[in-house]
Amino acid sequence: MAIARLHGGPLDGQLLPLEDPRLDRMIVPYSETQVVYERKGSPENTGEGDGPTEAEFWFVESEDDIDPYNDTARDRR
């Protein structure tokens, strides 16, 4: 099992399963759009007994503008 650790953008701090630790780019659904993250650095914990392999991915862009305030409780009233 491998884990993608996301940095920046709307999914900052999230951990996602990573099917292929050699993957260099992830396109992830977010609300009604998609966000793009690119891997930086080499995967960590690639040995037998050191836990799941981790790769760091950094936010690059979103398909549409992201407004973090468009889904607040105040807007749903």
LOMIMI-685428 format. One record per residue (C-alpha): residue number from 1; x, y, z. Coordinates in steps of 0.25 Angstrom, whole numbers, padded with zeros to 4 digits. Layout:
// LOMIMI-685428
   n     u     v     w
 NUM     X     Y     Z
...
***
This chain:
// LOMIMI-685428
   n     u     v     w
   1  0000  0000  0000
   2  0005  0014 -0003
   3  0000  0028  0002
   4 -0001  0041 -0005
   5  0001  0053  0005
   6 -0005  0065 -0001
   7  0001  0079  0001
   8 -0006  0093 -0002
   9 -0019  0095 -0009
  10 -0033  0091 -0004
  11 -0028  0077  0000
  12 -0016  0081  0008
  13 -0012  0071  0019
  14 -0021  0060  0013
  15 -0015  0046  0011
  16 -0020  0038  0000
  17 -0017  0024 -0005
  18 -0008  0023 -0016
  19 -0009  0011 -0025
  20  0005  0013 -0032
  21  0016  0020 -0024
  22  0023  0023 -0037
  23  0011  0033 -0041
  24  0016  0047 -0043
  25  0003  0054 -0044
  26 -0011  0053 -0038
  27 -0024  0058 -0043
  28 -0034  0058 -0031
  29 -0049  0061 -0031
  30 -0053  0073 -0022
  31 -0067  0078 -0021
  32 -0072  0080 -0035
  33 -0058  0082 -0041
  34 -0044  0075 -0041
  35 -0031  0079 -0035
  36 -0017  0075 -0039
  37 -0005  0071 -0030
  38  0009  0067 -0035
  39  0019  0059 -0027
  40  0032  0065 -0022
  41  0043  0057 -0017
  42  0045  0042 -0016
  43  0035  0032 -0009
  44  0039  0030  0006
  45  0037  0017  0014
  46  0040  0008  0002
  47  0046 -0004  0011
  48  0039 -0016  0016
  49  0037 -0013  0030
  50  0036  0003  0031
  51  0021  0005  0028
  52  0014  0009  0016
  53  0021  0016  0005
  54  0018  0031  0005
  55  0019  0041 -0007
  56  0018  0056 -0005
  57  0009  0063 -0015
  58  0008  0078 -0016
  59 -0004  0086 -0022
  60 -0003  0091 -0036
  61 -0016  0096 -0041
  62 -0031  0094 -0041
  63 -0040  0092 -0053
  64 -0049  0103 -0048
  65 -0048  0115 -0038
  66 -0050  0109 -0024
  67 -0058  0118 -0014
  68 -0056  0112  0000
  69 -0068  0120  0005
  70 -0078  0116 -0005
  71 -0082  0104  0004
  72 -0083  0110  0018
  73 -0095  0109  0027
  74 -0099  0123  0025
  75 -0100  0121  0010
  76 -0109  0109  0011
  77 -0120  0117  0019
***
